[in-house]
């Protein structure tokens, strides 16, 4: 899993008040691909005379 914390800081002008907020986001790890997909079927065209 990957976890990242984001912080946002806000300063108001002209008062100079500072506020901040944080949010932590956790993302599950992607599954590992252990096999390759099958090759696509190739159509067979029969020639007629």
PyMOL commands that set and color helices and strands:
alter all, ss='L'
color gray80, all
select strands_A, chain A and resi 2-11+18-27
alter strands_A, ss='S'
color yellow, strands_A
deselect
rebuild
show_as cartoon
